[in-house]
Amino acid sequence: MNEVPEIIFPPDAEKMAITLAAFEIMKQLCDDGMITKIELQYIAKKYNIHIDRE
């Protein structure tokens, strides 16, 4: 089997990836009615995440 070379990402890139993944979960919670759109917008603003939602 071919060995996959280790990929090292800068710490800032890893942190942003984790933040965006967590935000995707929060968007799903909003879609499921478990948090409000206002709460989702608050989280987006807090972490400087641009969202296209009504």
ZILIN-V454267 format. One record per residue. N is the residue number from 1. RES is the residue in three letters. D_CENTER is the distance of its C-alpha to the mean C-alpha in Angstrom with 1 decimal. Layout:
# ZILIN-V454267
[[N;RES;D_CENTER] [N;RES;D_CENTER]]
This chain:
# ZILIN-V454267
[[1;MET;33.5] [2;ASN;31.9] [3;GLU;30.0] [4;VAL;26.5] [5;PRO;26.4] [6;GLU;23.9] [7;ILE;21.0] [8;ILE;20.0] [9;PHE;17.0] [10;PRO;17.2] [11;PRO;15.7] [12;ASP;13.7] [13;ALA;12.2] [14;GLU;11.3] [15;LYS;9.9] [16;MET;7.6] [17;ALA;6.7] [18;ILE;6.2] [19;THR;4.3] [20;LEU;1.7] [21;ALA;3.4] [22;ALA;4.2] [23;PHE;3.2] [24;GLU;4.8] [25;ILE;7.2] [26;MET;7.9] [27;LYS;8.8] [28;GLN;10.9] [29;LEU;12.5] [30;CYS;13.4] [31;ASP;14.9] [32;ASP;16.8] [33;GLY;18.1] [34;MET;17.0] [35;ILE;15.5] [36;THR;16.8] [37;LYS;15.5] [38;ILE;16.7] [39;GLU;14.5] [40;LEU;11.4] [41;GLN;12.8] [42;TYR;13.6] [43;ILE;10.1] [44;ALA;9.1] [45;LYS;12.4] [46;LYS;12.2] [47;TYR;9.3] [48;ASN;10.7] [49;ILE;8.2] [50;HIS;10.5] [51;ILE;10.7] [52;ASP;13.7] [53;ARG;14.8] [54;GLU;18.3]]
